Amino acid sequence: MNKSELIEALAQATALPAREARAATDTILETMTEALARGENIEIRGFGSFVVKEYDSYYGRNPKTGEKIKVPPKKLPFFKVGKELKEKLND
């Protein structure tokens, strides 16, 4: 499922016009993105949680030259599936 399919499903399930379903979906995704950018966690009971993991800098190798390079620290989003969703997928 992609974003447009999600919007269409929301519109059908709630009898909202497509324009309002798109606005609601965009608002939810934008709010979640902003919360993760601020370093906040997001927990949706029964679905899962989104957290930001911070990684320290480390030394890696350039695969072409074999040269040792320093990789800067970074933050990456991580999704942990919730118990109910995991159980539903494995039924």
Order of alpha helices (4+ residues) and beta strands (2+ residues): alpha-alpha-beta-beta-beta-beta-beta-alpha
